[in-house]
Amino acid sequence: ENNAWKDCGPKTRRVIWAPHHTIDNREDLSYSNFLKYHELFPALVKKHRDELQLAFKPHPLLKVKLYNHGDWGQTRTDAYYRQWQDMENTQLETDSYVDLFNASDAMILDSGSFTAEYLYCGKPSLFTIFNAETRTKFNEFGKMALDQHYHAHSEDDIISFIEKVVLDGQDTMKAQRDHFYETYLFPPNGKSASQNIFDHICQEIFD
């Protein structure tokens, strides 16, 4: 692994915050809770500065949406992103994320693809729920993946996840996640996913 994290000491817990870009409620696909929680995360990392690291991993389109948002604009957006680079126990991540995931301890998210992808890490994660319709936006596999995450409907839920699950290690969903991984994510037949796909194609053609 290439360690993508700042060195903030061995006692810190590394948490990724990955907000989606769909901040406009008029969009058909609305996941993002960025506008609701954007002040909470810098406050949390300051409160727990000796035991918590946060990596801000926004969807690439979030900055564009904020530039065009009536309450934000380029100046405010750039200042917000810059603080994640400047604080001593935070970082801004806008590029690849495999190494970031591998060396993390947890994730807080509201995006689609990471809902399944982060489960490969076997680590706890918190999905911040936008509204009662969020679950209906997922297909059947997506709904199963969503059920492997802790869920947050408020700031108190996020704080509880940080303090109890991440910092105190009360990860009550670990066995459930492990079972989901073994059942649905681990490639069968002792082969990689690519080899399984290749073998299936060959079987369909030649059998």
N, C-alpha and C positions, 0 to 999 in steps of 0.2 A: 504494500500500500504506500502511496504517497500521501503523507499527512497534510491535509488541506487546512488544518486548524492552527490558529495562533497558539503559542505556548503560554498558557495562563496558569500553569501549575498543575500538579497531578490530582489535586482535590476538586477541581472544577468539573462540573457536568456540562457536557456539550449538547446544546439543543438547537435544532434548526427551526426557524419560523419561515414557512413557505406559503405566503398569501397568493391567491389567484388574482387575475386581472379584472374580473367581471364586477366592477364597482358600480356600474350603472344598473339600477334596479329595473330599468325598462327592457333590459336584455332578456331573451328567452332563457339563457343559461346564466343564472346568478348564483355563484358560490361565495364570492369574496366577502370577507369580514374585515378587510383592511381598514376601512373608514371607521369602523366601530372600535377596533382594538389598537390602532396605530400608536396611541399614547401609552397604552398599558405595557407593551414589551420593553421600551427603553426604561420605564420606571421599574419593572421587575428586575432587569439586569443590574440596575443601580442598587436596588435593595439587597440583592444577593451577590454583590460584586466579588465576594471571596469564595463563592461556591458554584457560580453559574456563568457559562459562556453562551452567547446567542449568536447564531449566524443568520443573517437576514438573506433569504433566498427567494426573492420575488419572481413571479412569472415575468418573462421578458417584456410582455405587453403592458404590465402595470404602470411603468414609468410613462409610457405614451398616453395611457388613459388619464393619469394624474396631471400631465402637462395640459390636457384639454379639459380638465375638471374645473368648474367655476370657483370652487373654494380652494384650489391648490395652485395650479400653474407651474411654470418651469422653476422659478426661483424657490418657492417653498418645497417643491419636490426634490430639487437638487440638494437643498440644505438637509432635508430629511434623510436622503440616501447617504450623504456625506457623514452624518453623525454616526452611522453604523461602521464607517471606516475609521472614525476618529476615537470612539470610546475604547477604553483599554481592554475590555473583555467582550467586544463584539467584532463582527466582520461582515462585509457585504460580499455576497457571492452571486455572480451573474453568468458564470460559465458552466463548465461540466460539474457534475455533482456526485459521481460514483465514489471518489475518495472522501468527499465530505460526508456522505451517507455512512460509509464503512467505519469511520472513526467517530461517529456521533454517538450520543447516548439516548436521544429521543428526538421526536419531531412534532411540531404543531403545524397543522396544514388545513387548507380548505380547497385544495385543487383536485382534479380528477385523476390524472395518471399516477401521481405519487401515492394515491390511496392503495394501489396494488403494489407499486414498485418498492415502497419502503418496507413492506412486510417481508421482503427477502432478507432484511437486516436482522429480523428477529427481536427488534427493540420496541419499547412502548411508544405510542404515538397518540396524539389528540386531534380529532377532527372537529373544527369549529363549525357548528351548524348555522347556516344563514337564515333559514326559515323552515316552516313545516313541509315545504315542497322539495327541500334539498334531496331527500332520499329518492323521490320520483324521477330525478334527473339521471339516475344510474340504471344500467341494464342489470340483469339478474346476477351476473358475476360481480359487478360493481357493488351491488347491495350486500353480497356476502363479504366482500373485502371491507366495505365500510363498517360492518359489524365487528370487525377485529380491532377497531380503534376505540379508545375512549372518546366520548363526545362532550362538547362544551356548548352551552347555550348562553353563557354569561361570563363576565370577568371572574367571578368567584370560582367558576368551574376551571378556568385556566390556571388561576392561582393555586387551586387545590391540586391540579395535576403536577404543577411544578414542584410544590412543596412536599406532597405525599408520594407521588409516583417517582419523580425524577430524583429529588434530593433525599427522600427517606427510603426509596427502594420498595415501596408497597405496590408492586406491579402484579395486580390480581388477575390480569388477562393473559399472562405469559403462556400458561398451558393451553389456553384456547388458541392463541396465535400459532403456537408450535404445531398444534393439530391441523390447523388450516394450511400451514405451510406444507406439511407432510402429505396432506390429502389433495391439495389443489395446485400448489406452486412447484413442488420438487419434481423435476423431469423424471418420467417413468423409465423402466427398462434398463436402468444403469447407464443411460446415454444422455447427451446434451439435448436441449430443446431442438436445436438445428438438426442433429442427427436423427431424432425421432421424426421430424417433419420430412426429411429427405427419404427416410425408409418408408414412410407412409405413401409418399408420392410414387416411389418405385413400385410398391406393392399394388397401388391403384393402376399403374400403367401395365405392369407385366403379369399380374395374376389374372 
